[in-house]
């Protein structure tokens, strides 16, 4: 039969949702300017 990881997209590096493992949401909405990173001021 097929390998178990090939049918579970969360456990393989080639699944359609695999990129979510590397995403990190960052939001600076309503953050005071003095707390922003220098590049974003």
N, C-alpha and C positions, 0 to 999 in steps of 0.2 A: 504494500500500500504506500501512500504518499508519506513523506516525512511530516511529523506533527507540526513543526514550525512553519512549514510552507502553507498551511491552511489557516494559520493564526497571524494576521497582518501585524499585530502588536509585538510579535516575537521574532520577526524577521527584518532584515535591513532592506529588503526590496519591496515591501508592501506599500500600498498607496498611502498609508498613514505613518510610515516609518519616519518621515521628516519631522513629525511632531516631537520626536525624542530630542531634537536639537534646537527647538524653538524656545525662546524665553521672552514672554511678553513684558514690555517695558512701557510705562505710561507716565508722562510728565504733565498731565492736565492739572491746572490750578496749582502747580508747584511754584513757590516764590523764586524769582530770578536768581537770588543769591545761593539757592540750593541746586540750581541747574549745573550740569557739567559745563566747563568753560567753552567748549565748542558749540553749545546750544544757546549761549547768552546773547 
